[in-house]
Amino acid sequence: MITRRQLLGAAAVGAVGGRPPNVLLLLGDNWAAPHAGVYGDPVVRTPTFDRIAREGVVFTRAFAPNPSCSPSRSSLLAGQPTHRLGEAASLYGPLAADVPLYTDQLTAQGYFTGYSDKGFGPGTSSRPGRSANPAGELFPAFDAFLGARPAGKPFCFWYGSHQPHVPWNQGRAGRKRMESLAFAVPPHLPDHPTVRADMLDYYCEVEDFDQHSGRLLAALERSGELDQTLVIMTSDNGWQMPRGLANCYDLGVRVPLAMRLPKRIRPGSVRTDFVSIASLASTILEAAGVAVPGTMTAPSLWSRRREREIFLERERHANVRRGNLSYPVRGVRNERYLYLRNLEPDRWPAGDPEFFWSVGPYGDIDSTPTKAMLMAQRPAPFFDLSFGRRPAEELYDLARDPGQIHNVAAQPSHAAALRRLRVQVDDWMRQSADPRAQGSTDFWDRAPYSGPRFEGLPPPEPR
């Protein structure tokens, strides 16, 4: 667990030089902060993540730039905001071949590059000039990748777990231990047996991901290369409970992040500034001594730059609104406030109440027993917090409302903060060449959607 003393004594990440390190990315699928032991979670055990944090640096305010899987992974690969990546800013959107990626840059400099399980996705990479997955060449497992590596070549490997993505499997060995532990339900959800059961099933999958990641570290230790490898462990976005995935609230975008590289990172370091996983592209390239393309505008984590805020956004997640419509959001999060601008507030943020194309009713909330229970019982105010329409602006005072459920945008006492944050978002959109800075655009409404159509599959039964 991170203590106050450690936070006050946080050490900066050092500069990189000398022999190019290997790179191992351990990427969870919908794993939210603070669900890791080192962050003080009372239930989940994450010895692998905790070890990387203990022997390297842990980030306490790390965020995904977009609360949707393939857009966030696009940003991680390309090192820039998702709105600069065209169709890739939406789920199932393709990542164009002419966008420089850190994997391409490393391959060009002699790195052996590959991935297993989930790479860039679920967006398609089928564009002229990019026939392979942007994460690299697919291998059945890390051992197969290491066995195929030419002697003497540094490597870059992307392990993209499918955990803790739904469906959360029940009956795991660790669940019985968890059932006896006290833990809090987030305030936007009712303290209901269904919610608690889903949380425990999710925790089990987090532990499985951590255990499998530990096996990859053990393989590197056996080969004698662990200390020559930059190890990064993080997630693409938050969990799939209502008001998580596809939302710019903390449980949709705040993620665990830790890195380990002996002699380059002081053990036990803690970073409390705001960072984005989009910064991993330039961070990896700088560690390897490879030039960072000018398009990678997210600052490297090796720099002394310390951000006091993080900018957030989303476009279309699933195809869940009639007409394939997006639900665009832009926002900023700092220590005191979360400000969100809903650019099309007349649309349903969670998707149309009627099944349209994908997932089911309110399809931007993935199917879980918790969702089914909320839809069946419609408890107030919890149903509206997850399923209801939202105003054009949302402002949350995190000092009093860390759960982000009381919108204070209309309160005079927060008017000055609201004006200041509006300007920050406007400036960011303009300076980062956001197409929406010029006004309304239907680009992401018209962008093709390559995801599957679900023929009204019934949601899970509420417990």
C-alpha positions, 0 to 999 in steps of 0.5 A: 500500500502507498503510504503518505510518507512515500508520496511525500518522498516520491522520486523522479524517473531518471534518464535513460542511456546505454544499452537498449532495453527490451520492452514488455507491456502487460496490458489489462483489458478494462482494469480500473484504478484503484483495484490493486494491492499497492493502491490500498484496495482491501480485496484484490491481491496483485503481487506482480503489479505490486512488485513492479511498483516496489522495484520501480515506479508506481503512478497514482494518477494515471489515466486512459485518454479515452474510455473505449478499448481500441481508441485508447490502444490507438493512443497508446501506440501513436502517442497522441490524442484519439481525436487526431487519429480519425476513425480510430477515435471510435470503437472498431475504427481502423488505425491508418497505416500512415500514423507513426507507432512506437512498434513500427519505430522499434521494428525499423531500428532492429527490435523483434516485435510481437504480441499475444492474446489481444493486440490493437483491438477490437478495431480493425487494422485492415487498411492499405499498407497495414496488413498486420496488427499494429501491436506486432506479429501474433504469437501463441504465447510469450515463450513462443515469442522468445523462442523465435527471437533472433539471437542478440536482438532486443525485443518488444512484446505486448501481452494483451490479456482478455482479463478482466473483461466480461463475462466475469467467470464465477467460482474462482478459487480466490473468491471464497477468501474475498467473500469474507472481506469488507469493501465499499460499493461505489456511490453511484451503484446500490449496495446490492448483492448483485453488485457485490457479486459482480465486483468479486467476480471482476476482482477474481479476473484481476487476480488472474491477469496479475498471476499470468503477468507474473509468469511472464516475469518469471520467464524473463528471470529464468532467461536472465533478462528481467533487469534488462527489460523495461516492464510496464503494467497498466490497462486500456481503460476502466471496468465494465460496470455501469458508469465505468467503461465508455464514460469519462468518470474515474472508473472509466478512465483512471487506470493502474500504471507501474514501470520497472527498469533497474538502474534507470528507475529508482525502486519505490518511486511514486509519481503523483502527477497526472499522466496518460498512457498515451505517453507510453509511446514516447517513453518506450522510444526514449528508453530504446534510444529511438527518435520520437516522431513529432506526431507523438505529442504526449510527453515522455514519462522520462521528462521532468515535466509534471502535468496538473491535469489530464484531458479526456475525450470519447466519440462513438463506443458501440453502435447503439444509437439509431443512425450509428450516432456518436456520443462526443465528450471532451473534458479535463480532470485535475486534483480538485475538479472533473469537468465534462462537456457533453457535445450532443446532450440530446442523445442517450449517453448509454445508448438508445433505450431500445436495442439498435445494433450492438449489445442490447438496450443502453448498449454502451453499458456492457451486459452484466448482472448488475446492469440487468438488475438496474434495468429491472428494478430501476432504483433511484437515483442509481438508474438515472446516474448510469442510464439517464440523459446528461446536461451539456456540462458536468462539474464535480467537486472531488474534494467533497464528491470523489465518487463524482455523482453530484453535478455542481455546474449550475452552482454559483460557488463553482462558477469561477472554476467552471469558466476556467475549465471551459477555457482549458478544454477550449484551448486544448481542443484548438491546440491539438487540432481537434475537429470539434474545435471548429464546431459540430461535425458528423465525421464520427457519426458517418465513420463505418462501424465494423463491429458485429451485430447482436441479434437481441441476445438477452442480457444476463439474469439479475441475481 
